[in-house]
Amino acid sequence: MKRIMKFLGYIFILACVLILGALTYAKTMLPSVGEVPNLKVAMTKENIARGKYLANNVMVCMDCHSSRDWGSFAGPPKEGTLGMGGEIFDQKLGFPGKFVASNITPANLKSWSDGEIFRAITSGVNKDGRALFPVMPHISYGQLDQKDIFAVIAYIRTLKPIEHKTEPSVADFPMNFIINTIPQKAEFSSIPSDKKSVAYGKYLTTAAACYDCHTRQEKGKFVGEPFAGGFEFQLPGGATLRSANITPHPTGIGQWTEKQFIKRFKDYANPNYVAPKVKPGEFQTMMPWNMYAGMTEEDLAAIFKYLKSLEPKNNAVTRFTPST
């Protein structure tokens, strides 16, 4: 019996050493995505215009990196806050820590090189070598065409500088160790030339990071069927919002036509549209409709074509549960 207990004791000590070693490695040696690239983005009118379209209407960088008016439907960005950061994604929303969108105006990024911004967007590692939690979907952005990333960098360099210091992000245990294993080297692609193809729709869907919100997550890990919805957001006051199923199943967008899909977005681009006020406890959404509404109908049609090509997933989502 003593021999068995002694043996188990050795096994326990060995396990502790291995776990400690793994944690030490994760904390001190990771993330590892390579050196900062040496590059200089061309500040051309074409680059800036393309970057403005992507940052505001497709990748919607300004959705998180501005201050949103959560007293209005879909939380439109407040005037004068574009790029200043400060939006919080914390335990109240179901995240494994408190993650704060940083200030991406020139007031904060003036000390960053184009290469450092590029690495942060596409590989999830900031100027100081710290891993970024993928609420900023760097894994998706690392699959895009480098030219589009250059365009976004050119655009944010033109934003009005706003002096606004954001608090640092802090991950809960064990995410404070796991987070260092998430960043990865980018695997860039090229923009498909056929703007009516499924491939082009897939490219735009990746740029818009639709997968990230429309796939169920638990503490930062994807656990649901791709694009089948169900990702829960705990809203202020105790209500629960869940992302929609956007696969071509009847419980998703299976009965939708292309025209209906485009209209769903473009209704928010109507010059007469005013976001209605939302009281605590009433239906609210994280979906930045007013920003995605700026996409061209051609691009929305391509996204619809790609979503229609997905495997249908039977998942009837209860979109909103009021506080009890």
C-alpha positions as CSV (number, residue, x, y, z in Angstrom):
1,M,0.0,0.0,0.0
2,K,2.8,2.4,0.9
3,R,4.5,1.7,-2.5
4,I,1.3,2.5,-4.3
5,M,0.8,5.7,-2.4
6,K,4.5,6.6,-3.0
7,F,4.0,5.9,-6.7
8,L,0.9,8.0,-6.9
9,G,2.7,10.8,-5.1
10,Y,5.4,10.8,-7.8
11,I,2.8,10.8,-10.5
12,F,1.1,13.8,-8.8
13,I,4.4,15.7,-8.5
14,L,5.3,14.9,-12.2
15,A,1.8,16.1,-13.3
16,C,2.3,19.3,-11.3
17,V,5.7,19.9,-12.9
18,L,4.3,19.3,-16.4
19,I,1.4,21.7,-15.8
20,L,3.7,24.3,-14.3
21,G,6.0,24.0,-17.3
22,A,3.2,24.3,-19.8
23,L,1.8,27.4,-18.0
24,T,5.3,29.0,-17.9
25,Y,5.8,28.3,-21.6
26,A,2.5,29.8,-22.5
27,K,3.1,32.9,-20.4
28,T,6.8,33.5,-21.4
29,M,7.3,32.1,-24.8
30,L,3.9,32.8,-26.5
31,P,2.4,34.3,-28.5
32,S,4.8,33.5,-31.4
33,V,3.7,34.8,-34.7
34,G,7.0,36.1,-36.1
35,E,8.6,39.5,-36.2
36,V,6.9,42.8,-37.0
37,P,6.9,43.2,-40.8
38,N,8.8,46.1,-42.2
39,L,6.3,47.9,-44.4
40,K,5.0,51.3,-45.3
41,V,1.4,51.7,-46.4
42,A,0.6,53.9,-49.4
43,M,-1.6,56.8,-48.4
44,T,-3.4,57.0,-51.7
45,K,-7.0,58.2,-52.3
46,E,-7.9,54.7,-53.5
47,N,-6.4,53.0,-50.4
48,I,-8.1,55.4,-48.0
49,A,-11.5,55.1,-49.7
50,R,-11.3,51.3,-49.7
51,G,-10.2,51.3,-46.1
52,K,-13.1,53.6,-45.1
53,Y,-15.6,51.2,-46.8
54,L,-14.1,48.1,-45.1
55,A,-13.6,49.7,-41.6
56,N,-17.1,51.2,-41.5
57,N,-19.3,48.8,-43.5
58,V,-17.7,45.4,-43.9
59,M,-15.1,44.6,-41.2
60,V,-16.9,47.3,-39.1
61,C,-13.8,48.1,-37.0
62,M,-15.6,51.3,-35.9
63,D,-18.4,49.2,-34.4
64,C,-16.1,48.3,-31.4
65,H,-13.6,51.0,-31.6
66,S,-16.1,53.8,-31.1
67,S,-18.5,54.7,-28.3
68,R,-22.0,53.2,-29.1
69,D,-25.3,54.6,-28.1
70,W,-26.9,51.6,-26.4
71,G,-30.0,53.7,-25.6
72,S,-30.9,53.4,-29.4
73,F,-31.6,50.3,-31.4
74,A,-28.4,48.4,-32.6
75,G,-26.2,50.9,-30.7
76,P,-25.1,53.3,-33.4
77,P,-21.7,55.0,-32.9
78,K,-22.0,58.3,-31.1
79,E,-21.0,61.3,-33.1
80,G,-17.5,62.4,-32.5
81,T,-16.2,59.1,-31.1
82,L,-15.1,57.4,-34.2
83,G,-12.1,55.2,-33.4
84,M,-11.7,56.4,-29.8
85,G,-12.3,52.9,-28.3
86,G,-13.6,52.1,-24.9
87,E,-16.3,49.5,-25.7
88,I,-16.2,46.8,-23.0
89,F,-16.7,43.1,-23.5
90,D,-16.7,41.5,-20.1
91,Q,-18.2,38.7,-17.9
92,K,-21.6,40.4,-18.0
93,L,-21.7,39.7,-21.8
94,G,-20.4,36.2,-21.3
95,F,-16.7,36.8,-22.0
96,P,-13.8,35.2,-19.9
97,G,-12.4,38.5,-18.7
98,K,-12.8,42.2,-19.3
99,F,-11.7,43.1,-22.8
100,V,-11.6,46.8,-23.8
101,A,-11.5,48.1,-27.4
102,S,-8.4,50.3,-27.8
103,N,-8.1,53.8,-29.2
104,I,-7.2,53.4,-32.9
105,T,-7.1,57.1,-33.8
106,P,-3.7,58.7,-34.6
107,A,-3.7,60.1,-31.0
108,N,-2.9,56.6,-29.8
109,L,-1.4,54.9,-32.9
110,K,1.1,57.7,-33.7
111,S,3.9,55.6,-32.0
112,W,2.9,52.5,-33.9
113,S,4.5,51.5,-37.1
114,D,2.4,50.3,-40.0
115,G,3.9,46.9,-39.5
116,E,2.9,46.8,-35.8
117,I,-0.7,47.7,-36.7
118,F,-0.7,45.1,-39.5
119,R,0.5,42.4,-37.1
120,A,-2.1,43.3,-34.5
121,I,-5.0,43.2,-37.1
122,T,-3.9,39.9,-38.8
123,S,-2.1,37.9,-36.1
124,G,-3.5,39.2,-32.8
125,V,-0.3,40.5,-31.2
126,N,0.0,44.2,-30.2
127,K,2.9,46.6,-30.2
128,D,4.1,45.3,-26.9
129,G,3.9,41.6,-27.9
130,R,0.7,40.9,-25.9
131,A,-1.9,38.6,-27.3
132,L,-5.3,40.2,-28.2
133,F,-8.5,38.3,-27.3
134,P,-10.3,37.3,-30.5
135,V,-13.4,39.5,-29.8
136,M,-11.2,41.4,-32.3
137,P,-11.4,38.8,-35.0
138,H,-7.8,38.7,-36.0
139,I,-8.0,35.1,-37.1
140,S,-10.6,36.1,-39.7
141,Y,-8.7,39.2,-40.8
142,G,-5.5,37.1,-41.2
143,Q,-7.3,35.2,-44.1
144,L,-7.9,38.3,-46.1
145,D,-6.0,40.0,-49.0
146,Q,-3.0,42.0,-47.6
147,K,-4.1,44.9,-49.8
148,D,-7.3,45.2,-47.9
149,I,-5.4,45.3,-44.6
150,F,-3.2,48.0,-46.0
151,A,-6.2,50.0,-47.0
152,V,-7.7,49.8,-43.5
153,I,-4.4,51.0,-42.0
154,A,-4.3,53.9,-44.5
155,Y,-7.9,54.9,-43.5
156,I,-7.4,54.8,-39.7
157,R,-4.3,57.0,-40.1
158,T,-6.7,59.7,-41.4
159,L,-9.1,59.6,-38.4
160,K,-9.5,62.6,-36.3
161,P,-7.1,62.2,-33.3
162,I,-9.0,61.8,-30.1
163,E,-7.1,61.8,-26.8
164,H,-8.8,59.0,-24.9
165,K,-7.0,56.6,-22.7
166,T,-8.7,53.2,-22.5
167,E,-8.2,50.8,-19.6
168,P,-6.1,47.6,-20.2
169,S,-7.9,44.4,-21.0
170,V,-7.6,41.7,-18.4
171,A,-8.4,38.0,-19.0
172,D,-9.7,35.7,-16.2
173,F,-7.9,32.5,-15.2
174,P,-7.3,30.2,-17.1
175,M,-7.9,32.4,-20.2
176,N,-4.9,34.6,-19.0
177,F,-2.7,31.7,-20.1
178,I,-4.9,30.3,-22.9
179,I,-5.0,33.7,-24.7
180,N,-1.3,33.4,-25.5
181,T,-2.0,30.2,-27.5
182,I,-4.6,31.8,-29.8
183,P,-2.7,34.2,-32.1
184,Q,-1.4,32.6,-35.2
185,K,0.5,33.5,-38.3
186,A,-1.7,34.9,-41.0
187,E,-2.6,32.9,-44.1
188,F,-3.5,35.6,-46.6
189,S,-5.6,35.1,-49.7
190,S,-6.5,37.1,-52.8
191,I,-9.8,38.9,-53.4
192,P,-11.7,36.7,-55.8
193,S,-12.1,38.4,-59.2
194,D,-15.7,37.2,-59.9
195,K,-17.9,39.5,-57.7
196,K,-20.9,37.2,-58.2
197,S,-19.2,34.0,-57.1
198,V,-19.6,32.0,-53.9
199,A,-15.9,32.5,-53.3
200,Y,-16.3,36.2,-53.3
201,G,-19.2,35.9,-50.9
202,K,-17.0,33.7,-48.6
203,Y,-14.3,36.3,-48.7
204,L,-16.7,39.1,-47.6
205,T,-18.3,36.9,-44.9
206,T,-14.8,36.3,-43.5
207,A,-14.0,40.0,-43.6
208,A,-17.3,40.7,-41.8
209,A,-16.5,38.0,-39.2
210,C,-20.0,36.6,-39.4
211,Y,-18.8,33.3,-38.1
212,D,-17.6,34.8,-34.9
213,C,-21.0,36.0,-33.7
214,H,-23.2,33.5,-35.5
215,T,-21.5,30.4,-34.0
216,R,-22.2,29.6,-30.3
217,Q,-19.2,30.2,-28.0
218,E,-18.5,29.4,-24.4
219,K,-15.8,31.4,-22.7
220,G,-14.1,32.3,-25.9
221,K,-14.3,28.8,-27.4
222,F,-16.5,27.9,-30.4
223,V,-18.7,25.0,-29.4
224,G,-21.7,25.3,-31.7
225,E,-22.4,24.4,-35.4
226,P,-20.9,27.0,-37.8
227,F,-23.2,29.9,-38.6
228,A,-26.1,28.2,-36.8
229,G,-26.4,31.0,-34.2
230,G,-27.0,30.7,-30.5
231,F,-24.1,32.8,-29.2
232,E,-25.5,34.4,-26.0
233,F,-25.0,38.0,-25.0
234,Q,-26.0,39.0,-21.5
235,L,-27.5,42.5,-21.8
236,P,-27.6,45.1,-19.0
237,G,-30.6,44.4,-16.8
238,G,-30.4,40.6,-17.2
239,A,-31.9,40.0,-20.6
240,T,-30.3,37.5,-22.9
241,L,-29.7,38.0,-26.7
242,R,-28.8,35.2,-29.0
243,S,-27.4,35.4,-32.5
244,A,-29.5,34.1,-35.3
245,N,-29.1,31.0,-37.4
246,I,-27.9,32.2,-40.8
247,T,-27.5,28.8,-42.5
248,P,-30.0,27.9,-45.3
249,H,-32.2,25.8,-43.0
250,P,-35.9,26.7,-42.4
251,T,-34.9,27.7,-38.9
252,G,-32.3,30.0,-40.4
253,I,-32.5,31.9,-43.7
254,G,-33.7,28.9,-45.7
255,Q,-36.9,30.7,-46.8
256,W,-35.3,34.0,-47.5
257,T,-34.8,35.4,-51.0
258,E,-31.8,37.5,-52.1
259,K,-34.1,40.5,-52.3
260,Q,-35.3,40.0,-48.8
261,F,-31.8,39.6,-47.5
262,I,-30.5,42.8,-49.1
263,K,-33.6,44.7,-48.0
264,R,-33.0,43.6,-44.4
265,F,-29.8,45.5,-44.4
266,K,-30.7,48.4,-46.7
267,D,-33.7,49.4,-44.6
268,Y,-31.2,50.9,-42.2
269,A,-29.6,52.9,-44.9
270,N,-32.8,54.8,-45.7
271,P,-32.1,58.6,-45.2
272,N,-35.3,58.8,-43.2
273,Y,-34.4,56.0,-40.8
274,V,-33.9,57.1,-37.2
275,A,-32.8,54.4,-34.7
276,P,-35.7,54.0,-32.1
277,K,-34.9,54.4,-28.5
278,V,-34.7,51.2,-26.4
279,K,-35.5,51.1,-22.8
280,P,-33.8,48.6,-20.4
281,G,-35.4,45.2,-20.8
282,E,-36.7,45.8,-24.3
283,F,-35.3,43.9,-27.3
284,Q,-31.9,45.2,-28.3
285,T,-29.2,43.8,-30.6
286,M,-25.4,43.7,-30.9
287,M,-25.7,43.6,-34.7
288,P,-24.5,47.0,-36.0
289,W,-27.2,47.2,-38.7
290,N,-26.6,50.8,-39.5
291,M,-23.0,50.1,-40.3
292,Y,-23.5,46.9,-42.4
293,A,-26.3,48.8,-44.2
294,G,-23.5,50.7,-46.0
295,M,-22.4,47.7,-47.9
296,T,-23.1,47.7,-51.6
297,E,-26.0,45.5,-52.8
298,E,-23.5,43.6,-55.0
299,D,-21.5,42.7,-51.8
300,L,-24.6,41.8,-49.8
301,A,-25.8,39.6,-52.7
302,A,-22.5,37.7,-52.7
303,I,-22.7,37.1,-49.0
304,F,-26.2,35.8,-49.4
305,K,-25.0,33.4,-52.1
306,Y,-22.2,32.1,-49.9
307,L,-24.5,31.6,-46.9
308,K,-27.0,29.8,-49.1
309,S,-24.2,27.4,-50.1
310,L,-23.6,26.3,-46.5
311,E,-24.8,23.1,-45.0
312,P,-28.2,23.7,-43.4
313,K,-28.2,23.4,-39.6
314,N,-31.5,22.8,-37.7
315,N,-31.2,25.2,-34.9
316,A,-34.3,27.2,-33.9
317,V,-32.9,30.1,-31.9
318,T,-34.9,32.0,-29.2
319,R,-33.4,35.4,-30.1
320,F,-34.3,37.3,-27.0
321,T,-35.2,36.3,-23.4
322,P,-36.3,39.3,-21.2
323,S,-35.0,39.6,-17.7
324,T,-36.9,37.6,-15.1
